[in-house]
Amino acid sequence: MKIVHIIPTFNEKENIGKMIEALEALEKEKKWDADILIVDDHSPDGTAEEVKKYQGRFSNVHLLLKKKEGLGRALIMGYEYAIEKLHADVVIPNDADFQWDPQDMPKLISKIQEGYDVVVASRHVSGGKVIGWNWFRKLNHEISNTFLAWWVAGVHEVVDHAGNFKAIRVKGILDKVALSKMKNSGFSFQLHVLYELSKTGARFTEVPSIFKERKFGKSKIGFNRYYLRDVLEYIRSSISIRIERSNNFFKYVIVGGTGFIIQLLLESLLITFMHFEESNAVALGAEAAIISNFILNNVWTFSHKRMQGFKMIYKFMQFNIVSVGSIIIQKIVIQLGTNYISHSLLFVLVLNILTILILIIPYSYFVYNRFIWKTHKRN
């Protein structure tokens, strides 16, 4: 397994040598096949010159130089280089300042070896915590991580969205993400890449990690000329993710509407011409809608998680089982309505419409996302 550590830097001369030495020591201890990729924004303090000294000692240390555009652009360049030039199997981005402890690296690799695709070092799972933050850092984090990432964007694959320290499998996961099309310049990249990875069907997990204040150098978090840009970008990114996910819901509604028409036509045919009992006709109509919904959702609504072959057959069987809830709900409502109110066809159709709109659509969308076209979450 080829590991590439990606370290974006700006004015990290005091830290970068220590980080390279720490990673080299880990590689020797664990017998990893690993490269270290430094992406430097032409730091005026001489960070790149310090890296070049280590390139003379270690053949697996690489340096990319770029203009200062922000953390997001540095990571995109690093990810692409690691995939295309260094042929990484796993990428592990981290910061140079030791706020994330590189000694936690084996925990990330262990989870990758267990079969997870994205392993996030987390401050918000049991055993993880933050040491030394002031009120400003805490406020920034709560707004970005909890309010924007969790509630606005709706990214629930992990609970720590803002950290750079994570391990990502390349084949079938990161190489499916269109990195070149991502427009994140600043720290909003951390949220957006998690969302893009979730669309690949990646299995996510988190491992506890303790986040500490840096010992050397100056923090990049604070009021500077990039701060407002990065905040506005994070807000825009969160909203764009929500809109994209909402588009999936609108697709689901259209698919559901198609199934609904199929169901009503079949119910009317069975009741009017074949004299089926109303609740049985509704149940058969619902099954026809289920078949239609599964096919259209698989090829359109959830096309980014499209299933094929045996998996599609297995999931269709599962889809039918979990969708029995829709049939049961409709059958109970129609049975009660016809027993206590009216047997007229018009009444049955109206009652069925209301049942679908009020109960079936929310229930089904939840079930489809949670059980059928689901994204794997952490244990």
C-alpha positions in Angstrom: 0.0 0.0 0.0 1.5 3.3 -1.2 0.9 6.2 1.3 1.4 9.8 0.4 1.5 12.4 3.2 0.3 15.8 1.9 1.5 18.8 4.0 0.4 22.3 2.8 2.6 25.0 4.2 2.9 28.7 4.5 5.6 30.1 6.8 6.3 26.8 8.6 10.1 26.8 8.6 10.2 26.1 12.3 7.9 23.1 12.0 8.4 21.4 8.6 11.7 19.7 9.4 10.4 18.3 12.6 7.3 17.0 10.8 9.4 15.4 8.0 11.5 13.6 10.6 8.5 12.5 12.6 6.9 11.0 9.4 10.2 9.3 8.4 10.5 7.7 11.8 7.0 6.4 11.6 7.6 5.0 8.1 10.7 3.2 9.3 8.9 1.8 12.4 5.8 0.7 10.6 7.6 -0.3 7.4 5.3 1.8 5.3 5.9 2.5 1.6 5.3 6.2 1.8 6.2 9.6 0.2 6.0 13.0 1.8 4.6 15.8 -0.4 5.0 19.4 0.7 2.9 22.0 -1.1 4.3 25.4 -0.3 2.8 28.8 -1.1 6.3 30.4 -1.7 6.6 31.0 2.0 8.8 34.2 2.6 10.3 32.6 5.8 12.2 30.0 3.8 10.0 26.9 4.3 10.8 25.6 0.8 14.6 26.0 1.3 14.2 24.0 4.6 12.4 21.2 2.7 15.1 21.1 0.0 17.6 20.3 2.7 15.6 17.2 3.6 15.3 16.2 0.0 19.0 15.8 0.1 18.6 13.3 2.9 15.4 11.5 1.9 14.5 10.5 -1.6 10.8 10.2 -0.8 10.4 13.9 0.1 8.7 16.0 -2.7 8.1 19.7 -3.0 5.5 21.6 -5.0 5.7 25.4 -5.1 2.6 27.6 -6.0 1.3 31.0 -5.4 -0.6 31.7 -2.3 -4.3 31.0 -3.0 -5.5 29.3 0.1 -5.5 25.9 1.8 -8.1 24.5 -0.6 -6.1 25.2 -3.7 -2.9 23.7 -2.1 -4.7 20.5 -1.1 -6.3 20.1 -4.5 -2.9 20.4 -6.2 -1.4 18.0 -3.6 -4.2 15.4 -4.1 -3.9 15.5 -7.9 -0.1 15.2 -7.8 -0.3 12.3 -5.3 -2.7 10.4 -7.5 -1.3 11.1 -10.9 2.5 11.4 -10.3 3.1 9.5 -7.0 0.5 6.7 -7.7 -0.9 6.8 -4.1 -3.1 4.1 -2.8 -3.9 6.2 0.3 -3.4 10.0 0.8 -3.1 11.4 4.3 -3.2 15.2 4.4 -2.0 16.9 7.6 -0.7 20.3 8.9 2.9 21.0 9.6 2.3 22.5 13.0 1.7 19.4 15.1 -1.7 20.5 16.2 -2.7 17.0 14.9 -0.4 14.4 16.4 1.3 12.4 13.6 1.6 9.5 16.1 -2.2 9.0 15.5 -1.3 8.0 11.9 -1.3 4.2 12.6 -5.0 4.5 13.8 -6.0 6.0 10.5 -4.1 3.3 8.5 -5.5 0.5 10.6 -9.1 1.6 9.7 -8.2 1.8 6.0 -6.9 -1.8 6.3 -10.2 -2.8 7.9 -12.0 -1.7 4.8 -13.0 1.9 5.5 -12.4 4.4 2.7 -12.3 7.7 4.6 -11.0 7.9 8.1 -11.2 11.2 9.9 -9.2 12.2 13.0 -11.9 13.6 15.1 -12.1 16.0 18.1 -15.8 15.1 18.5 -15.9 11.4 19.2 -15.3 9.7 22.5 -11.6 10.2 23.4 -11.1 13.2 21.1 -10.9 16.8 22.4 -9.4 20.3 21.8 -6.8 21.8 24.1 -6.0 25.5 24.2 -8.5 27.2 22.0 -9.7 30.8 22.8 -13.2 31.9 22.5 -12.7 33.1 18.9 -11.4 29.7 17.7 -14.3 27.9 19.5 -16.9 30.3 18.0 -15.5 29.9 14.5 -15.5 26.1 14.8 -19.0 25.8 16.2 -20.4 28.0 13.5 -18.6 26.2 10.6 -18.6 22.6 11.9 -22.0 22.4 13.7 -24.3 25.1 12.2 -23.1 25.2 8.6 -21.6 21.8 7.9 -24.1 19.7 10.0 -27.3 21.7 9.8 -27.1 23.8 6.7 -25.1 21.5 4.4 -26.5 18.3 6.0 -23.2 16.4 5.8 -23.7 13.7 8.4 -21.1 11.1 7.4 -18.8 12.4 10.2 -19.2 14.9 13.1 -15.8 16.6 12.6 -15.9 18.3 9.2 -13.1 20.9 9.6 -9.9 19.0 10.3 -7.2 18.4 7.7 -6.0 15.2 9.2 -7.6 12.2 7.5 -6.8 9.1 5.4 -8.5 8.6 2.1 -8.5 5.6 -0.2 -7.7 6.5 -3.8 -8.9 3.7 -6.0 -12.6 3.9 -6.5 -13.0 6.7 -4.0 -10.8 9.8 -4.3 -10.1 9.1 -8.0 -13.8 9.5 -8.6 -13.9 13.0 -7.2 -13.5 15.8 -9.9 -10.9 17.7 -7.9 -10.1 20.0 -10.8 -13.7 21.2 -10.8 -13.7 22.1 -7.1 -13.7 25.9 -6.6 -12.8 25.9 -2.9 -9.8 28.2 -2.2 -10.0 28.2 1.6 -10.9 25.9 4.5 -14.3 25.2 3.0 -12.5 22.5 1.0 -12.5 20.3 4.1 -16.3 20.2 4.1 -16.8 20.0 0.4 -14.3 17.2 -0.2 -16.2 15.1 2.5 -19.4 15.7 0.6 -17.9 14.8 -2.8 -16.4 11.6 -1.2 -19.8 10.7 0.2 -21.2 10.7 -3.3 -18.8 7.9 -4.3 -20.4 5.5 -1.8 -17.3 5.7 0.5 -17.4 4.0 3.9 -16.6 6.6 6.6 -15.4 6.3 10.1 -13.7 8.6 12.7 -11.0 7.9 15.2 -10.4 10.0 18.4 -7.6 12.6 18.3 -6.5 15.4 20.6 -6.1 18.7 18.9 -3.5 21.1 20.5 -2.3 24.6 19.9 0.9 24.9 17.9 4.2 25.3 19.7 6.1 27.1 16.9 5.0 29.7 14.3 1.9 31.8 14.1 -1.6 30.5 13.7 -3.3 31.2 10.3 -6.7 31.5 12.0 -7.7 35.1 12.6 -8.6 38.4 11.0 -6.6 38.8 7.8 -7.2 39.6 4.2 -8.3 36.0 3.5 -10.6 35.6 6.5 -13.7 37.2 5.1 -13.2 35.5 1.7 -12.9 32.1 3.4 -16.0 32.6 5.7 -18.2 33.7 2.7 -16.9 30.7 0.7 -17.7 28.3 3.5 -21.3 29.7 3.7 -21.6 29.5 -0.1 -20.3 25.9 -0.1 -22.6 24.8 2.6 -25.6 26.3 0.8 -24.6 24.8 -2.5 -24.3 21.3 -1.0 -27.8 21.7 0.5 -29.2 22.8 -2.9 -27.6 19.9 -4.7 -29.1 17.5 -2.1 -32.4 19.2 -2.4 -32.2 18.7 -6.2 -32.0 15.0 -5.4 -35.2 15.3 -3.3 -36.9 17.1 -6.2 -35.9 14.2 -8.5 -37.3 11.8 -6.0 -40.6 13.7 -6.0 -40.8 13.5 -9.8 -40.0 9.8 -9.7 -42.6 9.4 -6.9 -45.1 11.3 -9.0 -44.6 8.9 -11.9 -45.0 6.0 -9.6 -48.1 7.6 -8.1 -49.7 7.9 -11.6 -48.9 4.3 -12.3 -50.4 3.3 -9.0 -53.6 5.3 -9.5 -54.2 4.0 -13.0 -53.7 0.4 -11.9 -55.9 0.8 -8.8 -58.7 2.3 -10.9 -58.4 -0.5 -13.4 -58.5 -3.2 -10.7 -61.4 -1.6 -8.8 -63.6 -0.5 -11.8 -63.1 -3.4 -14.2 -61.9 -6.3 -12.2 -63.9 -5.6 -9.0 -60.9 -5.9 -6.6 -61.5 -5.0 -3.0 -60.2 -1.5 -2.5 -57.4 -2.1 0.0 -56.0 -5.0 -2.2 -56.1 -2.9 -5.3 -54.2 -0.2 -3.4 -51.6 -2.8 -2.3 -51.1 -4.1 -5.9 -50.9 -0.5 -7.2 -48.3 0.3 -4.6 -46.1 -2.6 -5.6 -46.2 -1.5 -9.3 -45.2 2.0 -8.1 -42.3 0.4 -6.0 -40.9 -1.3 -9.1 -41.1 1.9 -11.1 -39.6 4.0 -8.3 -36.7 1.6 -7.8 -35.7 1.6 -11.5 -36.0 5.4 -11.9 -34.3 6.3 -8.6 -31.5 4.0 -9.4 -30.7 5.5 -12.9 -31.6 9.1 -12.1 -32.2 10.3 -8.5 -29.3 8.4 -7.0 -27.3 8.0 -10.2 -24.1 8.8 -8.3 -24.7 5.6 -6.2 -26.1 3.6 -9.1 -26.2 -0.2 -8.5 -25.7 -2.8 -11.2 -25.6 -6.6 -11.5 -26.2 -8.8 -8.5 -26.1 -5.9 -6.1 -29.0 -4.3 -7.9 -31.0 -7.5 -7.7 -30.2 -7.9 -4.0 -31.0 -4.2 -3.3 -34.3 -4.5 -5.2 -35.3 -7.4 -2.9 -34.3 -5.3 0.1 -36.1 -2.3 -1.4 -39.3 -4.3 -1.6 -39.0 -5.5 2.0 -38.4 -2.0 3.5 -41.1 -0.5 1.2 -43.6 -2.9 2.6 -44.1 -0.1 5.2 -45.6 2.1 2.5 -48.0 -0.6 1.5 -49.0 -1.3 5.1 -49.5 2.4 5.7 -51.7 2.8 2.6 -53.6 -0.4 3.3 -54.5 0.6 6.9 -55.5 4.1 6.0 -57.7 3.0 3.0 -59.2 0.2 5.1 -60.2 2.5 7.9 -61.5 5.1 5.4 -63.7 2.7 3.5 -64.9 1.0 6.7 -66.0 4.2 8.5 -66.5 6.8 5.8 -67.1 5.8 2.2 -66.5 3.1 -0.5 -66.7 5.5 -3.4 -63.9 5.5 -5.9 -63.4 9.2 -5.7 -63.1 9.1 -1.9 -60.6 6.2 -2.2 -58.5 8.2 -4.7 -58.5 11.4 -2.7 -57.7 9.6 0.5 -54.8 7.8 -1.2 -53.4 11.1 -2.6 -53.4 12.6 0.9 -51.8 9.5 2.4 -49.0 9.5 -0.2 -48.3 13.3 0.2 -48.4 13.4 4.0 -47.1 10.0 5.0 -45.6 8.0 2.2 -43.2 10.5 0.5 -41.3 11.5 3.7 -41.2 7.9 4.9 -40.0 6.5 1.6 -37.3 9.2 1.1 -35.9 8.5 4.6 -35.9 4.7 3.9 -34.3 5.0 0.5 -31.4 7.2 1.8 -30.9 5.2 5.0 -31.2 1.6 3.8 -31.0 1.4 0.0 -28.8 4.1 -1.6 -27.1 4.7 1.7 -23.6 6.1 2.4 -21.7 4.0 4.9 -21.1 5.7 8.2 -18.7 5.2 11.0 -19.2 2.6 13.7 
